[in-house]
């Protein structure tokens, strides 16, 4: 019996990767991007404003920039996840500094989880993800069938 509660999403060989870093972690993310330049150059990169600009300037990798995180960039990345245009997030977060846009960050993490998007919150996890055999392969994963979920909820209310 086919279960229509879930649908299969496919990540292509070339991934759409979001790069994000809190201010105290930007230098670390830039160094990480330079270290993994040969892998990252084969993927489509985007990021929040300042981070994207700094990575492009320092590494030569083309990174499409959205707004800075505190100005809605995290929310823009979240919207791209919902649209199916982000496959993976590398987010060097600063666990020791309070962030004024923390609710936005939590919303981004939540939507990544809902859509089963791999997300690295530190260098070690980013290293594991970027060196995984899946990074350059097609990968299929199942997520909630949101259209069915909406239909079922509308009928039950």
Biotite code that builds the C-alpha atoms (Angstrom):
import biotite.structure as struc

atoms = struc.array([
    struc.Atom([0.000, 0.000, 0.000], chain_id="A", res_id=1, res_name="UNK", atom_name="CA", element="C"),
    struc.Atom([1.351, 3.406, -0.972], chain_id="A", res_id=2, res_name="UNK", atom_name="CA", element="C"),
    struc.Atom([1.605, 5.892, 1.882], chain_id="A", res_id=3, res_name="UNK", atom_name="CA", element="C"),
    struc.Atom([0.697, 9.340, 0.588], chain_id="A", res_id=4, res_name="UNK", atom_name="CA", element="C"),
    struc.Atom([1.542, 11.045, 3.906], chain_id="A", res_id=5, res_name="UNK", atom_name="CA", element="C"),
    struc.Atom([5.064, 11.623, 2.556], chain_id="A", res_id=6, res_name="UNK", atom_name="CA", element="C"),
    struc.Atom([6.586, 12.720, -0.731], chain_id="A", res_id=7, res_name="UNK", atom_name="CA", element="C"),
    struc.Atom([10.083, 12.145, -2.042], chain_id="A", res_id=8, res_name="UNK", atom_name="CA", element="C"),
    struc.Atom([12.298, 15.147, -2.684], chain_id="A", res_id=9, res_name="UNK", atom_name="CA", element="C"),
    struc.Atom([15.424, 14.856, -4.782], chain_id="A", res_id=10, res_name="UNK", atom_name="CA", element="C"),
    struc.Atom([18.638, 16.782, -4.191], chain_id="A", res_id=11, res_name="UNK", atom_name="CA", element="C"),
    struc.Atom([20.648, 16.961, -7.410], chain_id="A", res_id=12, res_name="UNK", atom_name="CA", element="C"),
    struc.Atom([24.391, 16.353, -7.691], chain_id="A", res_id=13, res_name="UNK", atom_name="CA", element="C"),
    struc.Atom([24.979, 20.094, -7.575], chain_id="A", res_id=14, res_name="UNK", atom_name="CA", element="C"),
    struc.Atom([23.512, 21.299, -4.279], chain_id="A", res_id=15, res_name="UNK", atom_name="CA", element="C"),
    struc.Atom([22.073, 24.668, -3.314], chain_id="A", res_id=16, res_name="UNK", atom_name="CA", element="C"),
    struc.Atom([24.054, 25.501, -0.185], chain_id="A", res_id=17, res_name="UNK", atom_name="CA", element="C"),
    struc.Atom([23.263, 28.361, 2.213], chain_id="A", res_id=18, res_name="UNK", atom_name="CA", element="C"),
    struc.Atom([26.234, 29.799, 4.116], chain_id="A", res_id=19, res_name="UNK", atom_name="CA", element="C"),
    struc.Atom([25.482, 31.722, 7.314], chain_id="A", res_id=20, res_name="UNK", atom_name="CA", element="C"),
    struc.Atom([27.630, 32.877, 10.233], chain_id="A", res_id=21, res_name="UNK", atom_name="CA", element="C"),
    struc.Atom([27.158, 35.037, 13.286], chain_id="A", res_id=22, res_name="UNK", atom_name="CA", element="C"),
    struc.Atom([29.594, 37.947, 13.504], chain_id="A", res_id=23, res_name="UNK", atom_name="CA", element="C"),
    struc.Atom([32.102, 36.214, 15.796], chain_id="A", res_id=24, res_name="UNK", atom_name="CA", element="C"),
    struc.Atom([32.114, 33.168, 13.484], chain_id="A", res_id=25, res_name="UNK", atom_name="CA", element="C"),
    struc.Atom([32.440, 34.820, 10.061], chain_id="A", res_id=26, res_name="UNK", atom_name="CA", element="C"),
    struc.Atom([36.225, 34.472, 9.981], chain_id="A", res_id=27, res_name="UNK", atom_name="CA", element="C"),
    struc.Atom([35.927, 30.747, 10.768], chain_id="A", res_id=28, res_name="UNK", atom_name="CA", element="C"),
    struc.Atom([33.345, 30.204, 8.021], chain_id="A", res_id=29, res_name="UNK", atom_name="CA", element="C"),
    struc.Atom([35.473, 32.069, 5.479], chain_id="A", res_id=30, res_name="UNK", atom_name="CA", element="C"),
    struc.Atom([38.483, 29.904, 6.365], chain_id="A", res_id=31, res_name="UNK", atom_name="CA", element="C"),
    struc.Atom([36.289, 26.804, 6.107], chain_id="A", res_id=32, res_name="UNK", atom_name="CA", element="C"),
    struc.Atom([35.075, 27.889, 2.643], chain_id="A", res_id=33, res_name="UNK", atom_name="CA", element="C"),
    struc.Atom([38.650, 28.448, 1.490], chain_id="A", res_id=34, res_name="UNK", atom_name="CA", element="C"),
    struc.Atom([39.657, 25.012, 2.809], chain_id="A", res_id=35, res_name="UNK", atom_name="CA", element="C"),
    struc.Atom([36.752, 23.377, 0.945], chain_id="A", res_id=36, res_name="UNK", atom_name="CA", element="C"),
    struc.Atom([36.917, 25.618, -2.131], chain_id="A", res_id=37, res_name="UNK", atom_name="CA", element="C"),
    struc.Atom([37.363, 22.702, -4.568], chain_id="A", res_id=38, res_name="UNK", atom_name="CA", element="C"),
    struc.Atom([34.134, 21.101, -3.361], chain_id="A", res_id=39, res_name="UNK", atom_name="CA", element="C"),
    struc.Atom([32.095, 24.292, -2.919], chain_id="A", res_id=40, res_name="UNK", atom_name="CA", element="C"),
    struc.Atom([32.924, 25.643, -6.396], chain_id="A", res_id=41, res_name="UNK", atom_name="CA", element="C"),
    struc.Atom([30.773, 22.842, -7.860], chain_id="A", res_id=42, res_name="UNK", atom_name="CA", element="C"),
    struc.Atom([27.648, 23.945, -6.017], chain_id="A", res_id=43, res_name="UNK", atom_name="CA", element="C"),
    struc.Atom([25.320, 26.941, -6.030], chain_id="A", res_id=44, res_name="UNK", atom_name="CA", element="C"),
    struc.Atom([26.001, 29.094, -2.973], chain_id="A", res_id=45, res_name="UNK", atom_name="CA", element="C"),
    struc.Atom([23.919, 31.706, -1.214], chain_id="A", res_id=46, res_name="UNK", atom_name="CA", element="C"),
    struc.Atom([24.020, 33.310, 2.184], chain_id="A", res_id=47, res_name="UNK", atom_name="CA", element="C"),
    struc.Atom([22.982, 36.116, 4.417], chain_id="A", res_id=48, res_name="UNK", atom_name="CA", element="C"),
    struc.Atom([24.240, 39.547, 3.337], chain_id="A", res_id=49, res_name="UNK", atom_name="CA", element="C"),
    struc.Atom([27.468, 40.335, 5.124], chain_id="A", res_id=50, res_name="UNK", atom_name="CA", element="C"),
    struc.Atom([28.577, 36.713, 5.286], chain_id="A", res_id=51, res_name="UNK", atom_name="CA", element="C"),
    struc.Atom([27.944, 36.164, 1.565], chain_id="A", res_id=52, res_name="UNK", atom_name="CA", element="C"),
    struc.Atom([29.850, 39.330, 0.651], chain_id="A", res_id=53, res_name="UNK", atom_name="CA", element="C"),
    struc.Atom([32.820, 38.470, 2.856], chain_id="A", res_id=54, res_name="UNK", atom_name="CA", element="C"),
    struc.Atom([33.058, 34.881, 1.542], chain_id="A", res_id=55, res_name="UNK", atom_name="CA", element="C"),
    struc.Atom([33.002, 36.106, -2.051], chain_id="A", res_id=56, res_name="UNK", atom_name="CA", element="C"),
    struc.Atom([35.596, 38.817, -1.352], chain_id="A", res_id=57, res_name="UNK", atom_name="CA", element="C"),
    struc.Atom([37.986, 36.544, 0.575], chain_id="A", res_id=58, res_name="UNK", atom_name="CA", element="C"),
    struc.Atom([37.584, 33.195, -1.217], chain_id="A", res_id=59, res_name="UNK", atom_name="CA", element="C"),
    struc.Atom([36.549, 34.053, -4.757], chain_id="A", res_id=60, res_name="UNK", atom_name="CA", element="C"),
    struc.Atom([33.518, 31.779, -4.496], chain_id="A", res_id=61, res_name="UNK", atom_name="CA", element="C"),
    struc.Atom([30.373, 33.320, -5.989], chain_id="A", res_id=62, res_name="UNK", atom_name="CA", element="C"),
    struc.Atom([27.805, 33.589, -3.176], chain_id="A", res_id=63, res_name="UNK", atom_name="CA", element="C"),
    struc.Atom([24.373, 35.114, -3.824], chain_id="A", res_id=64, res_name="UNK", atom_name="CA", element="C"),
    struc.Atom([23.621, 37.414, -0.928], chain_id="A", res_id=65, res_name="UNK", atom_name="CA", element="C"),
    struc.Atom([20.309, 37.979, 0.769], chain_id="A", res_id=66, res_name="UNK", atom_name="CA", element="C"),
    struc.Atom([19.709, 40.479, 3.572], chain_id="A", res_id=67, res_name="UNK", atom_name="CA", element="C"),
    struc.Atom([21.828, 40.349, 6.700], chain_id="A", res_id=68, res_name="UNK", atom_name="CA", element="C"),
    struc.Atom([20.403, 38.007, 9.336], chain_id="A", res_id=69, res_name="UNK", atom_name="CA", element="C"),
    struc.Atom([19.095, 40.740, 11.663], chain_id="A", res_id=70, res_name="UNK", atom_name="CA", element="C"),
    struc.Atom([17.416, 42.401, 8.664], chain_id="A", res_id=71, res_name="UNK", atom_name="CA", element="C"),
    struc.Atom([15.500, 39.304, 7.577], chain_id="A", res_id=72, res_name="UNK", atom_name="CA", element="C"),
    struc.Atom([18.157, 37.242, 5.791], chain_id="A", res_id=73, res_name="UNK", atom_name="CA", element="C"),
    struc.Atom([17.502, 34.166, 7.937], chain_id="A", res_id=74, res_name="UNK", atom_name="CA", element="C"),
    struc.Atom([13.830, 34.414, 7.002], chain_id="A", res_id=75, res_name="UNK", atom_name="CA", element="C"),
    struc.Atom([14.702, 34.738, 3.321], chain_id="A", res_id=76, res_name="UNK", atom_name="CA", element="C"),
    struc.Atom([16.785, 31.561, 3.519], chain_id="A", res_id=77, res_name="UNK", atom_name="CA", element="C"),
    struc.Atom([13.869, 29.851, 5.307], chain_id="A", res_id=78, res_name="UNK", atom_name="CA", element="C"),
    struc.Atom([11.520, 30.898, 2.503], chain_id="A", res_id=79, res_name="UNK", atom_name="CA", element="C"),
    struc.Atom([13.926, 29.409, -0.043], chain_id="A", res_id=80, res_name="UNK", atom_name="CA", element="C"),
    struc.Atom([13.806, 26.116, 1.877], chain_id="A", res_id=81, res_name="UNK", atom_name="CA", element="C"),
    struc.Atom([10.006, 26.110, 1.603], chain_id="A", res_id=82, res_name="UNK", atom_name="CA", element="C"),
    struc.Atom([10.326, 26.832, -2.144], chain_id="A", res_id=83, res_name="UNK", atom_name="CA", element="C"),
    struc.Atom([12.674, 23.840, -2.515], chain_id="A", res_id=84, res_name="UNK", atom_name="CA", element="C"),
    struc.Atom([15.637, 26.040, -3.428], chain_id="A", res_id=85, res_name="UNK", atom_name="CA", element="C"),
    struc.Atom([17.971, 25.227, -0.512], chain_id="A", res_id=86, res_name="UNK", atom_name="CA", element="C"),
    struc.Atom([19.401, 21.723, -0.115], chain_id="A", res_id=87, res_name="UNK", atom_name="CA", element="C"),
    struc.Atom([21.856, 22.205, 2.722], chain_id="A", res_id=88, res_name="UNK", atom_name="CA", element="C"),
    struc.Atom([22.806, 24.840, 5.306], chain_id="A", res_id=89, res_name="UNK", atom_name="CA", element="C"),
    struc.Atom([26.222, 25.543, 6.772], chain_id="A", res_id=90, res_name="UNK", atom_name="CA", element="C"),
    struc.Atom([25.584, 27.870, 9.722], chain_id="A", res_id=91, res_name="UNK", atom_name="CA", element="C"),
    struc.Atom([28.473, 28.729, 11.989], chain_id="A", res_id=92, res_name="UNK", atom_name="CA", element="C"),
    struc.Atom([26.505, 29.978, 14.960], chain_id="A", res_id=93, res_name="UNK", atom_name="CA", element="C"),
    struc.Atom([27.963, 31.623, 18.048], chain_id="A", res_id=94, res_name="UNK", atom_name="CA", element="C"),
    struc.Atom([26.659, 29.746, 21.094], chain_id="A", res_id=95, res_name="UNK", atom_name="CA", element="C"),
    struc.Atom([28.241, 32.181, 23.564], chain_id="A", res_id=96, res_name="UNK", atom_name="CA", element="C"),
    struc.Atom([26.805, 35.490, 22.343], chain_id="A", res_id=97, res_name="UNK", atom_name="CA", element="C"),
    struc.Atom([23.154, 36.542, 22.528], chain_id="A", res_id=98, res_name="UNK", atom_name="CA", element="C"),
    struc.Atom([21.734, 37.403, 19.112], chain_id="A", res_id=99, res_name="UNK", atom_name="CA", element="C"),
    struc.Atom([19.060, 40.082, 18.682], chain_id="A", res_id=100, res_name="UNK", atom_name="CA", element="C"),
    struc.Atom([17.474, 38.047, 15.898], chain_id="A", res_id=101, res_name="UNK", atom_name="CA", element="C"),
    struc.Atom([17.459, 34.746, 17.816], chain_id="A", res_id=102, res_name="UNK", atom_name="CA", element="C"),
    struc.Atom([13.747, 34.089, 17.031], chain_id="A", res_id=103, res_name="UNK", atom_name="CA", element="C"),
    struc.Atom([14.596, 34.282, 13.317], chain_id="A", res_id=104, res_name="UNK", atom_name="CA", element="C"),
    struc.Atom([17.445, 31.815, 13.774], chain_id="A", res_id=105, res_name="UNK", atom_name="CA", element="C"),
    struc.Atom([15.156, 29.413, 15.641], chain_id="A", res_id=106, res_name="UNK", atom_name="CA", element="C"),
    struc.Atom([12.573, 29.701, 12.863], chain_id="A", res_id=107, res_name="UNK", atom_name="CA", element="C"),
    struc.Atom([15.247, 28.898, 10.278], chain_id="A", res_id=108, res_name="UNK", atom_name="CA", element="C"),
    struc.Atom([16.416, 25.848, 12.231], chain_id="A", res_id=109, res_name="UNK", atom_name="CA", element="C"),
    struc.Atom([12.831, 24.676, 12.643], chain_id="A", res_id=110, res_name="UNK", atom_name="CA", element="C"),
    struc.Atom([11.931, 24.984, 8.946], chain_id="A", res_id=111, res_name="UNK", atom_name="CA", element="C"),
    struc.Atom([15.160, 23.173, 7.996], chain_id="A", res_id=112, res_name="UNK", atom_name="CA", element="C"),
    struc.Atom([14.106, 20.339, 10.295], chain_id="A", res_id=113, res_name="UNK", atom_name="CA", element="C"),
    struc.Atom([10.551, 20.248, 8.926], chain_id="A", res_id=114, res_name="UNK", atom_name="CA", element="C"),
    struc.Atom([11.891, 19.950, 5.359], chain_id="A", res_id=115, res_name="UNK", atom_name="CA", element="C"),
    struc.Atom([14.627, 17.461, 6.355], chain_id="A", res_id=116, res_name="UNK", atom_name="CA", element="C"),
    struc.Atom([17.409, 19.806, 5.222], chain_id="A", res_id=117, res_name="UNK", atom_name="CA", element="C"),
    struc.Atom([20.897, 18.911, 6.465], chain_id="A", res_id=118, res_name="UNK", atom_name="CA", element="C"),
    struc.Atom([22.213, 21.730, 8.627], chain_id="A", res_id=119, res_name="UNK", atom_name="CA", element="C"),
    struc.Atom([25.650, 22.081, 10.180], chain_id="A", res_id=120, res_name="UNK", atom_name="CA", element="C"),
    struc.Atom([25.890, 24.410, 13.171], chain_id="A", res_id=121, res_name="UNK", atom_name="CA", element="C"),
    struc.Atom([29.626, 24.023, 13.695], chain_id="A", res_id=122, res_name="UNK", atom_name="CA", element="C"),
    struc.Atom([32.840, 23.229, 11.832], chain_id="A", res_id=123, res_name="UNK", atom_name="CA", element="C"),
    struc.Atom([32.977, 19.543, 12.757], chain_id="A", res_id=124, res_name="UNK", atom_name="CA", element="C"),
    struc.Atom([29.479, 18.877, 11.433], chain_id="A", res_id=125, res_name="UNK", atom_name="CA", element="C"),
    struc.Atom([30.182, 20.969, 8.330], chain_id="A", res_id=126, res_name="UNK", atom_name="CA", element="C"),
    struc.Atom([33.337, 18.923, 7.697], chain_id="A", res_id=127, res_name="UNK", atom_name="CA", element="C"),
    struc.Atom([31.372, 15.672, 7.967], chain_id="A", res_id=128, res_name="UNK", atom_name="CA", element="C"),
    struc.Atom([28.658, 16.910, 5.587], chain_id="A", res_id=129, res_name="UNK", atom_name="CA", element="C"),
    struc.Atom([30.933, 18.459, 2.953], chain_id="A", res_id=130, res_name="UNK", atom_name="CA", element="C"),
    struc.Atom([33.103, 15.322, 2.784], chain_id="A", res_id=131, res_name="UNK", atom_name="CA", element="C"),
    struc.Atom([30.162, 12.922, 2.688], chain_id="A", res_id=132, res_name="UNK", atom_name="CA", element="C"),
    struc.Atom([29.736, 10.863, -0.474], chain_id="A", res_id=133, res_name="UNK", atom_name="CA", element="C"),
    struc.Atom([26.248, 12.377, -0.754], chain_id="A", res_id=134, res_name="UNK", atom_name="CA", element="C"),
    struc.Atom([27.610, 15.874, -1.435], chain_id="A", res_id=135, res_name="UNK", atom_name="CA", element="C"),
    struc.Atom([28.271, 15.086, -5.112], chain_id="A", res_id=136, res_name="UNK", atom_name="CA", element="C"),
    struc.Atom([25.491, 12.536, -5.639], chain_id="A", res_id=137, res_name="UNK", atom_name="CA", element="C"),
    struc.Atom([21.765, 12.626, -6.167], chain_id="A", res_id=138, res_name="UNK", atom_name="CA", element="C"),
    struc.Atom([20.050, 12.137, -2.820], chain_id="A", res_id=139, res_name="UNK", atom_name="CA", element="C"),
    struc.Atom([16.384, 11.367, -2.239], chain_id="A", res_id=140, res_name="UNK", atom_name="CA", element="C"),
    struc.Atom([14.609, 11.904, 1.050], chain_id="A", res_id=141, res_name="UNK", atom_name="CA", element="C"),
    struc.Atom([11.028, 11.899, 2.237], chain_id="A", res_id=142, res_name="UNK", atom_name="CA", element="C"),
    struc.Atom([9.189, 14.838, 3.749], chain_id="A", res_id=143, res_name="UNK", atom_name="CA", element="C"),
    struc.Atom([5.638, 15.349, 4.884], chain_id="A", res_id=144, res_name="UNK", atom_name="CA", element="C"),
    struc.Atom([3.175, 15.655, 2.007], chain_id="A", res_id=145, res_name="UNK", atom_name="CA", element="C"),
    struc.Atom([2.210, 19.225, 2.840], chain_id="A", res_id=146, res_name="UNK", atom_name="CA", element="C"),
    struc.Atom([-0.623, 19.386, 0.300], chain_id="A", res_id=147, res_name="UNK", atom_name="CA", element="C"),
    struc.Atom([-2.261, 16.300, 1.837], chain_id="A", res_id=148, res_name="UNK", atom_name="CA", element="C"),
    struc.Atom([-1.617, 17.658, 5.324], chain_id="A", res_id=149, res_name="UNK", atom_name="CA", element="C"),
    struc.Atom([-3.386, 20.938, 4.460], chain_id="A", res_id=150, res_name="UNK", atom_name="CA", element="C"),
    struc.Atom([-6.305, 19.085, 2.850], chain_id="A", res_id=151, res_name="UNK", atom_name="CA", element="C"),
    struc.Atom([-6.696, 16.789, 5.871], chain_id="A", res_id=152, res_name="UNK", atom_name="CA", element="C"),
    struc.Atom([-6.518, 19.708, 8.326], chain_id="A", res_id=153, res_name="UNK", atom_name="CA", element="C"),
    struc.Atom([-9.063, 21.749, 6.325], chain_id="A", res_id=154, res_name="UNK", atom_name="CA", element="C"),
    struc.Atom([-11.479, 18.813, 6.292], chain_id="A", res_id=155, res_name="UNK", atom_name="CA", element="C"),
    struc.Atom([-11.108, 18.175, 10.024], chain_id="A", res_id=156, res_name="UNK", atom_name="CA", element="C"),
    struc.Atom([-11.715, 21.745, 11.198], chain_id="A", res_id=157, res_name="UNK", atom_name="CA", element="C"),
])
